[in-house]
Amino acid sequence: MLILLAAIFVLHIIGIILLLVATIDNAWWMTDTISTDVWFRWMLQPNGVWNTTDLPPHYPTEYLQAVQASSVLACIFSILGIFVFVAQLFTLPKGERFTISGIFQLLACLCIMIAASIYTDRFHLDESGWYGHCFILAWISFALTFFSSITYFVLRKKTAA
């Protein structure tokens, strides 16, 4: 059981790291000379230096703020979930231990899914380029947080018996 708890803890930490990188790093949309995330746009200057600029004004502000808020909330929920996981190990009786952690992970899963889905549907529709590594990490972290939340709920059932 200790190995299983350690594996879940490591999975949760990996999910947090991926969420933070996806939210903070600057590569949701890429071209050869432009790198865009949910906060700024970087443009490669002729001298080889990256210059930060604001996002283009044609981006829908409401959707952009929804992507930003959902990404940040996913990070917050996942971080809260790891603290609750550790606290529940020592305070709650068997059968009730991992419910709250599973709920926080499920909320993080839903938030990052909302952020990535809105970004897919509303941005870069008429631009040429490709999705960067942060966008891909957002979807990978969606899968990890979903798997983690399901694991917490299944583990709760196992410890109840």
C-alpha positions, 0 to 999 in steps of 0.5 A: 500500500505504501508503494501505491501511495508513493506512486500516486504522490509522484503522479500528482507531482508530475501533474502539477509540474506539467500544469505549471509549465503549460500555464507559465511557459511561452509556447501554446502557438508557434511559428518560425518567428512567433511564440504565443502563450496565454499571456504574451507573444514573443517575436524573433527579431532579425538580430536573433533576440526574442522581443515580448509584445502584447497579444494581438487585439483581435483575440477575443478578450473574454475567451482569453481571460477564460483560458487564463483563469481556467489554467491558473485554477487548474494549477491551484486545485491540483496544488491544493489537492496534494496538500489535502492528500498528505493531510488526509493520510494522517487525519481522516479514517479509512474510507473517507481519506481520498475523496477530497483529493479526488475532487480537487484533481477532478476540478483541476482536470475540468479546468485545464480541459476547459482552457485547452478546449477554448484555446483550440476553438477560438484562437489561431483559426486563420493563422498558419503555425502549429500548437506548441509544447505547452498546449500539448502539455496542457492536454497531457496534464488533463489526462494525468489529472483525470487518471489521478482523480479516478485513482483517488476515488478507486483507492477510497473504495479499496481502503473502505473495505 
